[in-house]
Amino acid sequence: MRAKFLVFLFTVLCVACSPKTKHSTQSVNDSIPPLDKSLASKPPMGWNSWDCLGWDANEAEVRAAAEYMAKNLKHLGYEYIIIDQNWFADSIASNFEAFVHETVPTKPHFSLDEFGRLIPDPIKFPSSVNGKGFKPLADYIHSLGLKFGVHLLRGIAWETAEKNLTIKGTNIGAASFAQPDSGCDWYDGFYGVDMKKPGAQAYYDSQFQLFAEWGLDFVKADDMNDADIVGISKAARKSGRPMVLSVVPNHQNIELLKENVHMARTGADFWDVWQMLKVSIPVAARAVKNSGDGFWSDLDMLPIGKIGKKISYKGPEARISNFNINELHTLMTLMYISRSPLFIGSYLPETDKATMEILLNEEALAVNRNCINPRQIKFKNAVIIWAADIPNSQDKYLAFFNQWESKEPVNIKTEFLKLGLSAGVEYKVRDLWAKKDLGTFKDSFSAPIGAHGAGLYKITK
């Protein structure tokens, strides 16, 4: 009997001292899968509705964009169709002109389910009625061989909080963790959430569970604080469906971002304005040091092609991008050599010929898809030079940028030693935008670049 008691006592002591018992609170978190970096092994590519359709994208327009992408761009790697903000809001809450003139209701009408989760506006997205949500649209986009995603704003809908709706899977009312005074500064309609309080994580979990049921592949989360970033990351990973997470963070906490998301914006909205493009180059030079291994610094959407159909910010209401051909080459050269994610902002069915010629240049696009170690090697007197390596070779990519305003081109030159190439060796140079060989060069290479323009080259032995 005494022997049995000693065995029992020994067992109890072992369990009490076990590391599992010591870290039992952590074991719950350990059950959440880590972020799947393989979902973004290369910078994601796709289309976002914001630059052309603003807050008022509808199902017919999204389907048309998806069909155009499937036919014309999918073979290049473009695959994501993203509906930006207010897919859940009615026409009044989605009126950007009213927002500019501050006449949008401070408590706009959103479509919500019984648990206070966002669901599509049935007028803009008729296939969503009768509780179907975005599943019919997601199924259609998937049938084209593409992937589908939506925009999500930080926090919880005002009505969910004020009606104190019970969060799915809990007995917790939303009012207990909602923060009416800590919502988005630039858009009314959402309250912040206190992630330290019970129910906040469950709310994000429930919204991402719904996203998973619809078949979403991508979520762009906007105006995000650190605690909310961790919250949505956990929610996505617990949902059971692989989703790329893209955030617009309020703080550049790089280590936290790398651990929790696949993409993070580097700054404010980017539009077809030269000064915005000009300052993006030094921003990219800093941000690119953090990119790679499933995490990508995001310079924002590409405001090219037909934009402004339903939004009048930074230009005439509907226009082909204000960027001229030199500036388009600068934009795309920067996006390619910095390995930024590529999300076209134009209304794809009305894309102009010049824009399509740029997008269809596979030699230039290959820089974004394949290069490693992109870096800025010179910034002096409005002349900028970037370089990048080509895996498993001695070959290099090279980019020249000219920010001068002069009418005459500037001759930009670089020494091959600065690119990591050998002295006294002849190298072939190919112009990737012109798609032609420029000849053989030794020790250095130079080329004339027009005002606001850029050159993109491949250097091989």
Secondary structure, DSSP 4 states (H G I P E B T S, - for coil): -HHHHHHHHHHHHHHHH-HHHHTHHHHHHHTSPPP-GGGGSS--EEEESHHHHTT---HHHHHHHHHHHHHHTGGGT--EEEE-S-TTB-TTTT-HHHHHTT-S-SS--B-B-TTS-B---TTT-GGGTTTTTTHHHHHHHHHTT-EEEEEEESSEEHHHHHTTPBPTTSS-BGGGTEETTSS-SS-TTEEEE-TTSTTHHHHHHHHHHHHHHHT--EEEEEEE-HHHHHHHHHHHHHSSS--EEEEEESS--HHHHHHH-SEEE-SS---S-HHHHHHHHHHHHHHGGG-BTTBEEE---B--SEE-SS--TTS-SSEE-S--HHHHHHHHHHHHHTT--EEE-S-GGG--HHHHHHHT-HHHHHHHHH-EEEEEEEEETTEEEEEEE-TTSS-EEEEEEE----SS-EEEEEEGGGGTPPTT-EEEEEETTTTEEEEEEESEEEEEE-TT-EEEEEEE-
